Each structure stands twice: as structure tokens, then as C-alpha cells.
Amino acid sequence: MRSQATQNTTHRTRERYTSVECNKSSLLVCIIYLYPALIDNFPQAIRTTDLQQERPATPILPLSPNQLFHRAQRCLERDETCALDEVISLYYDALGYYNTGHAYRGQLLCNAATMLQIRFERRGNGKDLDQAITLQMEALALHPVGHTDWSTSLNNLVTHLFSRFEHRGNDEDLDQAIALHREALALHPVGHANRSISLNNLANQLSYRFQHRGNDEDLDQAIALHREALALRPVGHTGRSKSLHNLANQLSARFHHQHNREDLEESRENLRCALALMMQHDPRQLPVHRVLASVCLSFYRSSLGDTGAAEDTDSLNTAMHHLKAAASTVSGGLRSRLQTSLIWVGQASQYSHPTELEAYATSIQLLDAYMSTTSSVSSRHNIMKDFPSTLAVDAACCALCSDDVCRAVELLEEGRTIIWTQMTRLRTPLDSLQTHGDHAVVLMKRFRDLSSLLDKPPANYSEGNSRIDIEAEETRYRRLVEEWNRAVEEIRKIESFSRFLLPPLFSDLQDAARDGPVIVLIASEASCHAIIILHKQPPTSIQLPTDWQKLVKLVLALREAVKKEPGPKGNQTALIKALRELWDGVVGPVVESLDGIARPGSRLWWCPTSLFNFLPLHAAGEYRPKGKSLSQQYISSYTPSLTALIKARRSRERSLSVPFVAIGQDCPAGASRKLDAVEPELELVRGLLPPPPTVSFSKVTSVDATKSRALCALRDNTWLHLACHGTQKVDEPFKSAFLMRDQPLSLLDITQTDLSRHEFAFLSACETAVGDFHTPDEVIHLAAGLQFAGVNSVVGTMWKVTDSTVQHLVKAFYKNLCGDGPMNSKRAAWALHRAVQSLARDEDIIMPLDQRIVFVHIDI
């Protein structure tokens, strides 16, 4: 083996999008006694480990509070686990030395409690939180009412108590936090400068308790407190809009609980007033627009429930207007805007509002923009998991419901393979700009320089690096992105470059079908479709006789079927059953529609989305005597996107002698056994290739096949055959790799290599053409990585492949590929098709069905 071993539709769609919320880490809002700026260094990642025993400090005398503070600051900057433990130990030593009554003790107690809170935030161990509360209670006792630090100690204690309530759900902690806020309010009587702040703090805690327990008295009191706070912030006060917003939120909550329409009307009026007080670029407009949209939707829903009342379409339209306005608030930040646009999608979908398609288009555009601000591809992949994986296919289905097939294709192309698209943008050639004057040449150089900086791999920070350094690097990257975007906007002002790097129009995408039809398969919970794209004709949409749930079952059935050992006669009944179902529900209807459009024996390309990415479409058939099958009628290839296929067809300079490298590794680092078939396979390939000067053959194998040597061979040769162990990392697909002698040659390594002149790659390893179930439409696998890096034509595998299969398939494939005439990567799909057919007919070769269909061809 070559592997080291995965109600109604409208309501479901709405639920999937309206549930998108910001992934908030637990935020520490306490104030550090000595130096409040330290709060800026709080980490947001929470890791869980066991509480370690405090280590004894080494100094004879403890450090002073100032020294401890600076040690704590350095510890947080480095973000080192052991350093944090040591600082806490030093605080304990100091507390043991500076006993009750010492002037330093209150200060040390506050800061020690804060460090314990930080460690709780990072590791989630409740014992740290318990100890922080104990220390902070002692600090509060040392800072009685009237002490200059009483307010700081009280606020810190409230923060710890509220954190413990969130952690354990203990009502006593929440009650005690509220009691402390009441104490603070009592000490801020009418006329006190901080009274409105105390009113808001207590109101917010009461509101939280209402959400937790549903007690009307808490909500009523929160509203009364917010009203008093608002009265203390007259027109002209900087906090008035915030108070209006707070009060409106609680009035809206009371409406949903008590159904008093007056609360809803007052909430709407307060929000409108809050919005009117805000300046044009105020980021707070975004949340106000969102709450206004929610209030308007409440008006609309209440009209639906009123017997005899007319449907309040004005409120529905106003709600969609506010969601659109929130998503368009540039100062609100890309992530918040994206989350809002997804809520817009969900609500527009639920109520079949005319803005639904616009909401989808906005979400796709914002997702692309948000992803571009992240420097590493691995981080982008993790970000994708936070958002609906079916966004693009749902958008396409929405367009198809309006019979706009062309728009459906455009949205799919824009909303899929975003990670790959952003990488290829940075490698866009701009030679044609040179003929548009000196300014264009300057812009071309600026674009190339910025693209080169953005395309560099991000620094690999270790735990010892300063958080300040990491944040500075992230800020630098975001500024480069802004400069790059400005350069792109300038280029678009040049004649004939108005659509430079904009999402392609359907008229451009049709060029993908120049050499044969492209079938785009759409799998959504709403419906399943096939779109047949032809070169010079309008596209055709077919609703397939399958659905989401059937496809889920089919994917799982196929995965299990290929794992099963064949029967005594080589039968694979479960696999045949699954391939028949694939024919009946998906491929058969497409083939029927192609009758009269594509001649038998010609080529066609599959562009699958979502669940279709995990199905062997090329192998679908009836599998009975005289039964139909796809392979009898057409030669199948796959493409991750239409743009990728168009790019692969661009003409390239070809050398007179084809530089061909065979890379093999029979004993990679950490392997349990040797791959005895690798060396014979490479020699077999050598023997089947044309002799020099037609082909210039080289081989990298055994101890020479290290990661660095393999990368060099990849760069220096435009044709590649790779035979080795392959490993797929489902959770971290960019760490999927070909295993070399010293360390893995990962997908991430490949993406950072320029292969723009490359013609062909044969990947003789397992699972090289199967992606990630969490983000299927990003098509992240080794074969796709080579294709997006620039290789025109790739042969890969969908699951495990045996040495015997490789031996027979490689021999048959290269015999067909090399044939007569020069080496041509466009013959690869035909050669693979012929090889599989010949092996199926050869009675002397016993090859299970799963092995006959394991290899697939990608692109031209």
C-alpha cells in the first residue's frame, strides 16, 4: 500500500446563516492595579492543562511590585507557559513576605489575581479562578470604601466572579457580582460623575441574569437603570448613542418576552435616534443597523400573527435595508460585516425577499476580502471552517430559482476555491501593461513588488516570540494588502484593464468549454443541479433526481465499499451498487442531455461542488450485461474550477527536449516498511519514455530523495512522475504530503513553488486527489495543489492504491501516452482512459473494480 492511513429547506438555510456569530474568546475586563496597558497583551486563545504546582522562587528576598509587574509584562509578551507559572510563583513568594498590613500587599494581591485570571483564560483550569477570587476579596478588604483603589479592586472582583459564572454556571457568583455593582452604584449618588457608568454596569449584569433565569424583575430593573443612565446623558453627551442602543436592546428583549408592542416601538425610535447621532464613519453604526433590522423583523412577524391584519411588507423591506446597510458599513470591520451579510442571507431566504441573491453576492465578496487579510494559507483554511461551507452552492441555487443560470455559474466561480484564487492573483502576469505608457509600467512594477511581498511564506513564530512581534507582522501584512488593493484599483483605470482581477463574467468562463462540455454539479440542501456549459451556446441547467441526504448516504457508502476486500471471484457488490446509484441519480441524466451535443468518444470535464467532490463520477454506470456507463461514451477529466481549466490551456513555450524527472522514495522517515515496488516502477517509466533528445530523463530516489532535492527536481523539470507514500491530513489538509527520506514534502511546500511552466505530473501515491470534508469547495489536496501551482495536467488517486495496480496501470498509461509523435500533456486523459479500458479487458490481469477506477485525470 502507498498510504499511511474521513422541517423544510428554507428553514434549514435560514438557520445555517442566522446562527453565524462572532467566535468570542473569554475577555478579561479587569483593570491591573499598577499598569492598565498590560491588558493589551492578554491572549485570546484558551488552552486546558492541569494546574501545575507553584515553583519556589530563587531570590532570597522577593521582587518588588514594580519588578514583578515588568516580569509579568515580559512573560505575557513571550506567551510562554513556564514563564507564566514562574511569575505566579514569584507573586506567591512576595505575598508570603509582605504580610497583612504592608503597603505593598493590596497591590500584589490585585496583580497576582490578574495573573491567575490570565492563566485561567489560557488553560481553563477553574482552580486558578477560585484562587484569583480569594486574593481579590482580600484586596477589596484592604481597599475599603473611600480608598483610591476601591473601585479597581471591586471591578476586578466582579470580573473574576462573572468569569467563574460563565465557567461553572454557579448562580451565586452572578448574584454576588450584581450585589457588588449595587454597592458601587450606591456610592455613586445622583450628581456623581461616574453614576451613569455604574447604572450601565448594573443594568448589563441584570440583563445577563434575565437571559439566564428569565426573571421579569431583572429585565424591568435593567430597563429602568438604562433609562436613568440615558437621562444623565443628554443630547451632546458622547455616551448618549450608546445608552440609546443599550436601552433599545433591552426593550426589544422585553417585547419578545412580554409581547408589549409599545416596547418594540420605543426600541425602534431609540435606535433611529442613536443612528442619527452617529457620524458617517462611526463603526457603531453596524450593530445599531443590525438591531434595527431585528426590531423591524419583529414588527413584520407580529403582523403575520395578527388575524385580519395586512402583511407589513414595509417593515420587512426596512429590515433588509438595515441589514444591507450594516454589511456596507466599511468602518465596522470585515468580519462583522461578513457575519451581518450572512444573517441577511438567512432572513432574506426565510421570507423569500427579492434581496436574497444580492445578500449572497455580498457575502461571497466579503468572505473573499476577509480571507485576503490573513497571511498564511493554513490560517485561511481554518477561517473557512467558521463560515457556511455551502455558501457558494446555496448562492448558485438561489440564482437558478430565478432561472439565471449564467449568474449561478459566476457565483460558484467567485465563491469556491477562494484560497487558491487568492494565491494565483499574486502571481498574475502583467506584461501587456508595458505597452500602455510609463505610468502603467510603474504600476506594473509596484503590483509585482507588492505581490512578491504578500506571496512570501509568513514567519513561523515559535512560543518564544514576542506577541508584540507577531501583532506587528500581522499589521504589516494588512497594510501591504491595502497597498496592493490600491495598486489594483489604479490598474483598473487603464484602458482595457477595467476588469483586472475582478470575478470573471460568464462570457469569459465559457472559454473553459473550448475543447468539450464542462458539467458543473451543484449539491445543496435546497436542490441538486447539473449545469452543462458549452463554448458558444447558452448553458443548460438540469435538476437531478437526487437530493442532499441521498448524496450524503452515497458518499458514505462509497467510502465503506472501497475499504471492503473483494469476494472470492473479485466481486465488489457494495461498490457496484453505489456506482449504479451514482449513474441513476447524477451521471445518467447528464449523459442523456449530452446526446446530440457531444459526440461519443469525445472529452468532457466535471467540475463538482460540495459532496460531488467525493464521488467517482468517471466510474458511474449500470454494471450489468449490455448496461450503459460513462466510460463507454466519453473520456472524463476533472477540474477544480473553470478558471483553473482556462489557465491550464494557455499556450506555453516548450523546449525541444522534454525535461522529465522521476522521484521515488521507498523508505521515508518514520516508515514501518520499505516500498519494494518503487525502484522497479521508476525504471519501468524510464523504459517507456522516448529516448533522448525527445526526453531528457533524470531520477531522484532512495537516500537522494530528500525534501529539498525533491523540490529542486520539481522546479527544474516540467514533467514529473512521483512514486512514494502519500499521507492525507484531513484536519490540516495543507500538511498532506509526499513522504521523503528526511521530512515530508507537503502541500504547503508545493503551493509556495512556481510551477507555471510545468506540463504534467503523475502522482503514484495514495489519496492525492481527495479533499477536506469541512471545506469541500476549496478543493485542497495534493493533485489540486500541483494544478494551482501551475501544472497543466495531473493524474492522481481518490483512495488507496496497491503496488500491483500501479505496476499495471503505469505500464499501460505510458504506452498510450508516448505512442507516436512528441510528448503532449493533452494526451494524458485519453491515455489514462485507454489504459483503464485495456486492463478491464485483459483476462490475465485480476484487478478489483476499486483499483481500476482509483486514478483520475485533472485539467487539460
RAGIGI-V922233 format. One line per field, one symbol per residue. phi: phi as a letter, one per 30 degrees, with the letter a starting at -180 (. if undefined). psi: psi as a letter, one per 30 degrees, with the letter a starting at -180 (. if undefined). A space follows every 10 residues. Layout:
phi=???
psi=???
This chain:
phi=.cbce..cde ddddddcddd bddcddcccd cdedaededd cddcdcccbd dcdddddddd cdddeddddd ddddddddhc dddddddddd ddddddddde jddddedddd dddddddddd edciddddde dddedddddd ddcdejddcd dddddddedd dddddddcid dddddddddd dddddddcde jddcdddded dddddddddd ddcidedddd dedddddddd ddbdejddcd dddededded ddddddccic ddddddeddd ddddddddde cddddddded dedddddddd dddddddidd dddddddddd dddddddcde ddjddddddd dddeeddddd chdededddd dddddddddd dddcdcdddd dddeddbedc eddddddddd dcicdddedd ddddcchddd ddddedcddb eddddcjddd dddddddddd ddddddeddc dcdddddddd dddddedddd dddddddddd ddddeicdcd ideddddddd ddcdcldccc cccbddabbb ccccdbbddc cbdddbbedd dedddddddd dddddddeci dbdddddddd ddddcbdeed edddeiccde idcbcccdbh dddccdedcd adhbeiddad ddcbccbcbd addddddddd dbdcddcddc cccbbcbdei ddadcdddde dddddedcdd dedebccbbb ahdddcdddd ddddddbcbb bbbadcbccd dbddceacdc dcadcddddd dccdcdcdca bcccadhdbb ccddbdddhc addddddddk ddbbcbbcad bddddeeddd ddddddddgc iddbdddddd ddeddddddd ddddccbeed ddcddbcbid
psi=lglj..blee eeeeeeeffj lkjklkkjgl kkeejfffff gklfkkkjlk klkkkklele kllleeeeee eeeeeeefhk eeeeeeeeee eeeeefeiak fkffeeeeee eeeeeeeeee eefgjfeeee eeeeeeeeee efilkfkfge eeeeeeeeee eeeeeeefgj eeeeeeeeee eeeeefgilk fkfgeeeeee eeeeeeeeee eefgjeeeee eeeeeeeeee ffilkfkfge eeeeeeeeee eeeeefefhj feeeeeeeee eeeeeffkle gkffeeeeee eeeeeeeeee eeeffjkfkk kifeeeeeee eeeeeefgje ffkeeeeeee eeeeeeeeee ghkfgeeeee eeeeeeeeee effkekeeee eeeefflkfg eeeeeeeeee fggieeeeee eeeeflheee eeefefgkkg efffggleee eeeeeeeeee eeeffkklki klffkkeeee eeeeeeeeee eeeeeeeeee effkkggfgk glkkleeeff ffgeglkkjk kkjlfelklk kjkleglllk kkkkhlleee eeeeeeeeee effkklaegg kieeeeeeee eeeefdeeee eeffkfekkk flllkkillb fffgkiefgk lfhlkgllle ffeljkllkf leeeeeeffk klkklekjjk kjkkjfilkg kflkjffeee eeeeeefflk lkgekjklkj lbffileeee eeeeefkfkk kkjakkkkje fiffgklkja eelkjleeee fgkjhfgkek kjjilkhfhk akfeiegfij leeeeeefff kekkkakfak kleeeeeeee eeefeeeebl alkjfffeee eeeeeeeeee fjffjjklef ffgeklkkb.
